[in-house]
Amino acid sequence: VDHISILGSKLDVHVGPRRACRIGQSSVDGLIAMFASLLVVCLGLLTTFRFSDAQIYSFVNEPVPANRSLHTLYAFYVYSLEEAPEKDAGKPFVKFSQLVAHPAHPDQLSEQVKAYEGLQLSIMRYRDFWSLIDPKKFCSTDNDVLAGRADKKDQLQVMKKPGQTYRDVTVYTTTVRMLDTPSKDVKEFVQKTGVYILVFSNCGAYSDATVTGTVLVKNAYGFLPGNEYHKMPFYGWLLLTYVGLAVVWMGLSVRWWKELFMIQNCIAAVIFFGLLESFLWFIFLNDWNHTGLRGKFWSVLAILFTVIKSTFSIILLLVASLGWGVTRPCLDTKVIWKIQALSFLYIVLDFIREAVLSFRHSHSLSIAFVLLCLLPVSLLNGAIFSWVFTALSNLMETLKERRQHEKVALFQKSRRILIAALTVATGTMLFQIFDMSRIPSLTWKYQWLLNDGILHALFLFVLIAMMYLWAPNKSSQRYAYSQQIGGDDNKEEHPGAIWADDDNLEDDGEEGESFWATTKGASTLDEDGIPLASKAGVSVIGASSKSASTDEV
């Protein structure tokens, strides 16, 4: 990516009939620019990864290893037929298909080269690798053939007892020949559950060649790797949950559409992003399971909306804690620029995190590299939440000074929820780091919980809690930015006044006598049915009138 720019969003926030805060350029143009910039970043970052076809590893003119060496290329996660969560596709198997080696110079394809049998592709369980492969001697010799430890010389040798076959020690292998046409396909059924690594070995003297073909591994339920399978039903249920939340929130929003304010609209956006994210992941995993191809388009979109949801949610949390839409109609320009810079940085770092976690297991990324990619976004999260809690404390102090006690109580509950969620998330992250140091063959079955399950469930818990606290109702506007005059000091300054406070007004059970009805201009009647506001020398402070405006704090 030669140049990346994120244009500021153009957003008009109206406060009352006459006042507006300009936060940038046009909201639509800003969102489109942000999305386009993020897409460019995502595509640029993904070019650093090689997209194998998941459980189908393709060779396209792949250089062969050097003489008497081997490479480990990929990891497959396989359930045996007995342990598979579903068995619709039959027995799990590995298939070596259309494999052929080509000399670097076609004129070198002599009969001697055609007889070369030193190139082999094998898959074996990760947990058995060091017990099967001797790093000091992994190529067979004539003596090994005579002793029954190998079938032919100059081939990959595994440590097995005389008379045992490769299948007996859970090794599935094929020889790649240098021929004019691809070799016949070889299919082996996988008998044991585990993490299988693809080994490419060259035990002969010839290395000036390339290989073309595929190695295909299929589980009993389809092509989805075993460590990814449980994500598919998880995202299916998550999608249904977000649909339910969207229906509930839409119903409340339609019922009380006149009382909605910005935070409630932003919560609706978070639900939409969560729904879209779950849908994309579910489609991506289903497509992967049926075709065996890890589609780049669906993968990019799924990761993209995961990052968008995370970024939008955390920025919403930050601006709400700064009092946007609650104690102030807009934020200062310097604060807005800081938030935009923070958003861009968070987008890039979080996308790197999601991409690395997606490729970590299949590409056997080192722990040091994974931690290097996870640490920056973790530190950034720490800095953001430090800012959030500091801003929340200042906001609640401001609300207490203004005697807006209902808002104080609401933000206190929100802070408790965030503290609980942050504690669980921190514990999950620490356990995830600890889990990285363990052998993959022992942890791969539940790693989806650490990478996806717990964090998504935690996010959903916080979202539902915030929906409950900020649910649209007839009194929603009391939490929005407006003038709320309260306190005994002000009452002493207006001894003849009647205060529009629902704590001090009699409630006869009718909606018209509520705090909301009073502040919207409903009249309180005396015993004779005459509006109190019309009596001489008596005023209703806090009620809506031509002389009182709620536009100014």
C-alpha positions in Angstrom: 0.0 0.0 0.0 1.7 3.2 -1.2 -0.6 5.6 0.4 -3.4 5.3 3.0 -5.7 8.1 4.0 -8.8 8.2 6.2 -11.0 11.2 5.6 -12.8 12.6 8.5 -16.5 11.9 8.7 -18.9 14.7 8.0 -21.5 14.6 10.7 -24.1 17.2 11.8 -25.4 16.7 15.3 -28.5 18.9 15.8 -29.2 20.1 19.3 -32.6 21.8 19.5 -34.0 23.7 16.5 -31.2 26.2 16.0 -28.0 24.7 17.2 -25.6 22.3 15.3 -22.1 20.9 15.9 -19.9 20.2 12.9 -17.7 17.2 13.4 -16.3 16.8 9.9 -17.4 16.6 6.2 -20.5 14.6 5.1 -21.4 11.5 7.1 -22.1 9.4 4.1 -18.9 10.5 2.3 -16.9 9.9 5.5 -18.2 6.4 6.1 -17.6 5.5 2.4 -14.0 6.8 2.7 -13.4 5.1 5.9 -14.7 1.7 4.5 -12.7 2.1 1.3 -9.5 2.9 3.2 -10.0 0.0 5.5 -10.6 -2.4 2.6 -7.3 -1.2 1.0 -5.5 -1.8 4.3 -7.0 -5.3 4.6 -6.1 -6.4 1.1 -2.6 -5.0 1.5 -2.1 -6.9 4.7 -3.5 -10.1 3.4 -1.0 -10.1 0.5 1.7 -10.9 3.0 0.0 -14.3 3.7 -0.1 -17.2 1.3 -3.6 -18.5 0.9 -3.5 -22.2 0.7 -6.9 -23.8 0.0 -7.3 -24.8 3.7 -7.5 -28.6 3.7 -6.4 -28.6 0.0 -2.7 -27.7 -0.2 -1.8 -26.7 -3.8 1.6 -26.9 -5.3 2.2 -24.6 -8.3 5.8 -24.9 -9.5 6.9 -25.3 -5.9 10.8 -25.6 -5.7 11.8 -28.9 -4.3 13.9 -29.0 -1.1 17.7 -29.1 -1.3 19.5 -32.4 -1.4 18.9 -34.6 1.7 16.6 -32.1 3.5 13.0 -31.7 4.4 10.5 -29.0 4.9 7.3 -28.9 7.0 4.7 -27.0 4.9 1.3 -27.0 6.5 -0.9 -28.4 9.3 -4.1 -30.3 8.9 -6.6 -30.8 11.7 -8.4 -34.1 11.4 -11.0 -36.0 13.4 -11.2 -39.8 13.1 -14.6 -41.2 12.0 -15.4 -42.3 15.6 -14.6 -38.8 17.1 -16.0 -36.6 14.3 -18.8 -34.3 15.4 -20.6 -35.1 12.1 -20.2 -38.1 9.8 -22.1 -37.0 6.7 -19.1 -37.1 4.3 -17.9 -40.6 5.3 -14.4 -41.7 6.4 -11.7 -39.0 6.6 -9.0 -39.3 4.1 -5.9 -37.8 2.6 -5.5 -37.7 -1.2 -2.3 -37.0 -3.2 -3.6 -35.8 -6.5 -2.1 -34.8 -9.9 1.4 -34.7 -8.5 4.3 -34.4 -10.9 7.8 -32.9 -10.7 9.3 -30.9 -13.6 13.1 -30.5 -14.1 14.2 -26.8 -14.4 15.3 -27.6 -17.9 13.0 -29.8 -19.9 15.8 -31.2 -21.9 17.1 -32.8 -18.7 14.2 -35.3 -18.5 16.3 -38.4 -19.2 15.4 -41.9 -18.3 17.6 -41.6 -15.2 15.7 -38.5 -14.1 12.4 -40.3 -14.7 13.5 -43.1 -12.4 14.4 -40.6 -9.6 12.4 -41.5 -6.4 14.0 -39.2 -3.8 11.1 -36.7 -3.7 8.3 -37.6 -1.2 5.3 -35.9 0.3 4.1 -37.3 3.6 1.6 -36.4 6.4 2.1 -37.5 9.9 0.8 -36.5 13.4 2.5 -33.6 14.9 2.8 -35.3 18.3 4.7 -38.2 16.7 7.0 -36.2 14.5 10.1 -36.3 16.7 9.6 -39.9 17.6 9.4 -40.8 13.9 12.0 -38.5 12.4 15.6 -38.6 13.5 17.0 -35.1 12.6 20.5 -36.5 12.2 19.4 -39.3 9.9 16.1 -39.2 8.1 17.2 -40.5 4.6 17.4 -44.3 4.1 20.5 -46.1 2.9 21.2 -49.6 1.6 21.8 -50.8 5.1 18.4 -49.6 6.2 16.8 -51.6 3.4 18.7 -54.7 4.3 17.7 -54.3 8.0 14.0 -53.9 7.0 13.8 -50.3 8.3 13.1 -48.9 4.8 11.6 -50.1 1.5 14.0 -48.3 -0.8 17.2 -46.3 -0.4 17.3 -42.5 -0.7 13.8 -42.0 0.6 12.3 -40.6 3.8 13.0 -42.9 6.7 10.7 -43.1 9.7 11.7 -44.9 12.9 9.5 -48.0 12.8 9.9 -51.6 13.7 11.0 -54.1 11.0 7.9 -55.4 9.2 5.7 -52.4 10.1 4.3 -50.3 7.3 4.0 -46.5 7.2 0.3 -46.8 7.8 1.0 -48.7 11.0 2.8 -45.7 12.5 0.2 -43.2 11.1 2.3 -41.9 8.2 0.7 -41.5 4.8 3.2 -40.9 2.0 3.7 -40.8 -1.8 6.6 -40.5 -4.1 6.6 -37.6 -6.6 8.0 -38.7 -9.9 9.5 -36.7 -12.7 7.3 -37.7 -15.6 5.7 -36.3 -18.6 2.2 -36.7 -17.0 1.0 -36.6 -13.4 1.2 -39.7 -11.3 -1.9 -41.7 -10.4 -3.8 -40.3 -7.4 -3.1 -42.0 -4.0 -5.9 -42.0 -1.4 -5.4 -43.1 2.2 -8.0 -43.2 5.0 -7.0 -41.4 8.2 -7.5 -43.6 11.2 -6.6 -41.4 14.2 -7.6 -37.9 15.4 -4.8 -35.3 15.5 -2.9 -32.5 14.0 -1.1 -33.8 10.9 1.8 -31.9 9.3 2.7 -32.0 5.6 6.4 -32.9 5.1 8.2 -32.4 1.8 11.4 -34.3 1.7 14.2 -34.8 -0.9 16.6 -37.6 0.0 18.3 -37.9 -3.4 20.9 -36.0 -5.2 18.7 -34.0 -7.6 17.2 -30.7 -6.6 16.9 -28.6 -9.7 13.1 -29.1 -10.2 9.6 -27.9 -9.2 6.5 -29.7 -8.2 2.8 -29.2 -9.2 -0.3 -30.9 -7.7 -2.4 -31.0 -4.6 -2.6 -32.7 -1.2 -6.2 -32.9 -0.1 -7.5 -33.8 3.4 -11.2 -34.2 4.1 -12.9 -34.8 7.5 -16.0 -36.9 8.1 -18.2 -33.8 7.9 -16.4 -31.9 5.0 -13.3 -29.9 4.3 -13.3 -27.6 7.3 -10.3 -28.1 9.5 -11.1 -29.7 12.9 -10.0 -26.6 14.8 -12.4 -24.5 12.8 -15.4 -26.7 12.7 -17.0 -25.6 16.0 -17.0 -22.0 14.8 -19.6 -22.8 12.2 -22.5 -23.7 14.5 -21.3 -21.1 17.0 -21.6 -18.3 14.4 -25.0 -19.8 13.3 -26.4 -19.4 16.8 -24.7 -16.0 17.2 -26.4 -14.9 14.0 -29.8 -15.9 15.3 -29.1 -14.1 18.6 -28.3 -10.9 16.7 -31.4 -11.2 14.6 -33.4 -11.5 17.8 -31.7 -8.5 19.3 -32.2 -6.5 16.1 -36.0 -7.3 16.1 -36.3 -6.3 19.8 -34.4 -3.0 19.3 -36.2 -2.2 16.1 -39.5 -2.7 17.9 -38.6 -0.4 20.8 -37.2 2.2 18.4 -40.3 2.3 16.3 -42.5 2.5 19.4 -40.5 5.4 20.9 -39.0 6.9 17.7 -39.6 10.5 18.9 -37.6 9.9 22.0 -34.5 8.4 20.4 -31.1 10.1 20.8 -27.6 9.4 19.3 -26.4 6.7 21.7 -29.5 4.6 21.0 -28.9 5.0 17.3 -25.3 3.9 17.7 -26.4 0.8 19.6 -28.5 -0.1 16.6 -25.5 0.3 14.4 -23.5 -2.0 16.7 -26.2 -4.7 16.5 -26.2 -4.3 12.7 -22.4 -4.8 12.5 -22.6 -7.8 14.8 -25.3 -9.4 12.7 -23.4 -8.8 9.5 -20.2 -10.1 11.0 -21.8 -13.3 12.2 -23.5 -13.8 8.8 -20.2 -13.4 6.9 -18.3 -15.8 9.1 -21.1 -18.4 8.9 -21.2 -18.1 5.1 -17.4 -18.2 4.9 -17.1 -21.3 7.1 -19.9 -23.1 5.2 -18.4 -22.4 1.9 -15.0 -23.5 3.1 -16.5 -26.8 4.4 -18.3 -27.6 1.2 -15.7 -26.6 -1.4 -12.4 -27.0 0.5 -11.4 -23.6 -0.7 -10.7 -20.8 1.8 -12.2 -18.0 -0.2 -10.2 -14.8 -0.1 -13.3 -12.6 -0.7 -15.4 -14.1 2.2 -12.3 -14.2 4.4 -11.5 -10.5 3.9 -15.1 -9.4 4.4 -15.5 -11.5 7.6 -12.3 -10.1 9.1 -13.2 -6.6 7.8 -16.5 -6.5 9.6 -15.1 -8.0 12.8 -12.6 -5.1 12.8 -15.3 -2.5 12.0 -17.6 -3.8 14.8 -14.8 -3.7 17.3 -13.6 -0.3 16.3 -17.0 1.3 16.1 -18.0 -0.2 19.5 -14.9 0.9 21.3 -15.0 4.4 19.8 -18.7 4.7 20.8 -17.8 3.7 24.3 -15.1 6.4 24.3 -17.2 9.2 23.0 -20.1 8.3 25.3 -17.8 8.4 28.3 -16.6 11.8 27.2 -20.2 13.0 27.5 -21.1 13.2 23.8 -24.9 13.4 23.5 -25.3 13.4 27.3 -23.6 16.5 28.7 -22.4 18.1 25.5 -23.8 18.3 22.0 -20.4 17.8 20.4 -16.7 17.1 21.1 -13.8 19.5 20.7 -12.0 19.5 17.4 -8.7 18.3 19.0 -10.5 15.4 20.7 -12.1 14.5 17.4 -8.7 14.4 15.6 -7.3 12.2 18.4 -10.2 9.8 18.1 -9.8 9.6 14.3 -6.1 8.9 14.6 -6.9 6.3 17.3 -9.5 4.7 15.1 -7.1 4.3 12.2 -4.4 2.8 14.4 -6.9 0.5 16.0 -8.2 -0.7 12.6 -4.7 -1.6 11.3 -3.5 -3.3 14.5 -6.8 -5.2 15.1 -6.8 -6.4 11.5 -3.3 -7.7 11.9 -4.4 -9.5 15.1 -7.4 -11.1 13.4 -5.4 -12.2 10.3 -2.6 -13.7 12.4 -5.1 -15.6 14.6 -6.8 -16.9 11.4 -3.5 -18.2 9.9 -1.7 -19.1 13.1 -2.5 -22.8 13.2 -2.5 -23.7 9.6 0.8 -21.9 8.8 2.4 -22.9 12.2 3.4 -19.3 13.0 5.9 -18.9 15.7 4.9 -17.8 19.2 7.2 -14.8 19.1 5.6 -13.6 15.9 2.1 -14.1 17.2 2.8 -12.3 20.4 4.5 -9.5 18.4 1.2 -9.0 16.5 -1.1 -9.3 19.6 0.9 -7.1 22.0 0.4 -3.7 20.2 -3.4 -4.0 20.0 -3.5 -5.2 23.6 -1.5 -2.2 24.8 -3.8 0.1 22.7 -6.9 -1.5 24.3 -5.3 -0.8 27.7 -4.7 2.9 26.8 -8.2 3.3 25.4 -9.9 1.8 28.5 -7.7 3.9 30.7 -9.0 7.0 28.9 -12.6 5.6 29.0 -12.6 5.1 32.8 -10.9 8.4 33.4 -13.5 10.2 31.2 -16.3 8.3 33.0 -15.1 9.4 36.4 -15.0 13.0 35.2 -18.4 12.7 33.5 -20.0 11.4 36.7 -18.5 14.2 38.7 -20.0 16.7 36.2 -23.4 15.0 36.4 -23.3 15.0 40.2 -22.5 18.8 40.2 -25.5 19.3 38.0 -27.6 17.0 40.2 -28.6 14.8 37.3 -28.8 11.7 39.5 -30.5 9.4 37.1 -27.7 9.8 34.6 -25.1 9.2 37.3 -26.9 6.0 38.3 -27.0 4.9 34.7 -23.3 5.5 34.1 -22.4 3.8 37.4 -24.1 0.6 36.3 -22.4 0.9 32.9 -19.0 1.2 34.5 -19.6 -1.9 36.7 -20.5 -3.9 33.6 -17.3 -2.7 31.8 -15.1 -3.5 34.7 -16.5 -7.0 34.9 -16.1 -7.5 31.1 -12.6 -6.1 31.1 -11.6 -8.5 33.9 -12.9 -11.5 32.0 -11.3 -10.4 28.8 -7.9 -9.8 30.5 -8.0 -13.3 32.1 -8.9 -14.8 28.7 -6.0 -13.0 27.0 -3.5 -14.1 29.6 -4.7 -17.7 29.3 -4.5 -17.4 25.5 -0.8 -16.4 25.8 -0.1 -19.3 28.2 -1.9 -21.6 25.8 0.4 -20.6 23.0 3.3 -22.2 24.8 1.6 -25.6 24.9 1.8 -28.3 22.3 -0.8 -27.6 19.5 -1.8 -31.3 19.4 -3.1 -31.0 23.0 -5.1 -27.7 22.7 -6.4 -27.4 19.1 -9.9 -28.8 19.9 -10.8 -25.9 22.2 -8.7 -23.0 20.9 -11.7 -21.6 19.0 -13.1 -20.8 22.4 -10.2 -18.6 23.3 -9.9 -16.9 19.9 -13.6 -16.5 19.2 -16.1 -18.0 21.6 -15.4 -16.3 24.9 -14.7 -12.8 23.4 -17.9 -12.9 21.3 -20.0 -14.1 24.2 -18.5 -11.4 26.4 -19.2 -8.7 23.8 -22.8 -10.0 23.5 -23.2 -9.8 27.2 -22.0 -6.2 27.4 -24.2 -5.3 24.4 -27.4 -6.9 25.9 -26.6 -5.1 29.2 -26.2 -1.8 27.5 -29.4 -2.4 25.5 -31.2 -3.0 28.8 -29.8 0.2 30.4 -30.3 2.4 27.4 -33.5 0.9 26.0 -35.8 3.4 24.3 -38.8 4.4 26.4 -41.1 7.3 27.0 -38.5 9.0 29.2 -35.4 8.4 27.0 -34.8 12.1 26.3 -34.0 12.7 30.0 -30.7 11.0 29.4 -29.9 13.0 26.3 -28.1 16.4 26.2 -30.5 18.9 27.7 -30.8 21.3 30.6 -31.8 19.6 33.8 -32.1 22.1 36.6 -32.1 20.4 40.0 -31.2 20.8 43.6 -32.3 22.6 46.7 -30.1 25.6 46.1 -31.9 26.5 42.9 -35.3 26.0 44.6 -34.3 28.5 47.2 -33.6 31.0 44.5 -37.1 30.6 43.1 -39.3 30.3 46.2 -42.6 30.6 44.3 -41.7 28.1 41.6 -43.0 24.6 41.0 -40.2 22.2 39.8 -40.8 19.8 36.9 -39.2 16.9 38.7 -40.9 13.6 38.7 -39.6 12.9 42.2 -41.5 15.9 43.6 -44.7 15.6 41.5 -47.6 13.4 42.4 -48.0 10.4 40.2 -51.6 9.3 39.6 -50.5 6.5 37.3 -51.3 8.3 34.1 -48.7 9.0 31.5 -49.7 12.7 31.3 -48.5 13.3 34.9 -45.1 11.7 34.4 -41.8 13.7 34.4 -41.6 13.3 30.6 -45.1 14.7 30.1 -44.4 17.6 32.4 -41.1 18.6 30.8 -42.7 18.4 27.4 -45.3 20.9 28.3 -48.2 19.1 29.9 -49.9 21.3 32.5 -50.3 20.4 36.1 -53.8 21.3 37.3 -54.9 22.6 40.6 -58.0 21.4 42.4 -60.2 23.7 40.3 -58.7 22.4 37.0 -56.7 25.5 36.3 -53.2 25.1 35.0 -50.7 26.0 37.7 -48.4 27.6 35.2 -51.1 30.1 34.4 -51.5 31.4 37.9 -50.0 34.8 38.6 -46.6 34.8 40.2 -46.1 31.0 39.7 -43.7 29.5 37.1 -42.9 25.9 36.2 -39.1 25.6 36.0 -37.9 22.9 33.7 -41.1 22.7 31.7 -41.1 23.4 28.0 -42.2 27.0 27.1 -41.5 29.7 24.7 -39.3 31.5 27.2 -37.4 28.5 28.4 -35.0 26.7 26.0 -33.3 23.4 26.6 -30.7 24.2 23.9 -28.1 25.6 26.3 -26.5 24.0 29.3 
